[in-house]
Amino acid sequence: MTNPDDTLHYKKQHNLTINDIQHSLYYYFDYDERSFDINMPFQHFHSFYEIMVLISPQASHLVEGIPYSIRSGDLVLLRPSVLHRSEYPKGAPGKRLIMSFLYPPSLWDRPETYQKLFEPFYAPVPIYRFPSKQQQLINEKLNRIYHYSFHDEDPDLRSLMVHGMFVDFLYTLRKLAPYNTYTNEPLKDEASRKVYSIANYIHNHYSEELTLDALAKEFFISPYYLSHQFKDVTGYTLTQYIQMTRIKNVQYLLQNTKKKISELAEECGFTSFSQFNRIFQKYCGQSPSEFRKASNSTSPYSPI
């Protein structure tokens, strides 16, 4: 019989914020629901670290074009700039906990120490599933933060306490990483496996020239088959997917670098600057310069 104290505690629409995204030390804990009807249309990114803990029985998560099946208790770790999207099945809304955080590069003048805490985020498959004993320890650390979030507290002390508890959680997660039992469930049909392999290839080669014929040749399939299967599986044409992946990466660079817009367009695979401006306007509803200006006063979160 499961001890209630061993489960991850949850209250719908509860959240905890420490500072804001413009501060160098930032935390946001979001306990809420998502459903199939509001699945994001395309993958998005953040300029901060994020952890998603699934509370409901099952869902899936796309990371750089690859679908991963997840179940209750699984932790999805996302480093900055990684394109991703949660997908929830039809039926009742799915409960989940999202934890976003951002640390200054020289926190306590020990950046190399903090970098060690982030090692689990850089695993080849940064999704963690633990045996019961280790999962209980993870839940214990997270429940401590959850219950503290309901206390009235001096803002400075609250910031310090949440940071301390979260570092303890990250340390525990790093220590338990060798116990990870997660293995992805392979897609059942060959067509989907092939399409998602191509999607992942696009995410890793978006700066290069990508054409229907070249991709078909790379993956030993006909251009006609690729064109139709890609749309059926992803909901996007191959051209749309390539363009949106490139635009997403331009957005990230616009928010996080001071390079010229023309340089960023070229870095992300656009060979024509006029075409880039037209496509950016199409997907973002504003020019690249307007997007960069707006990003200086808002959260570094992609709007499409």
Disulfide bonds with the S-S distance in Angstrom:
none
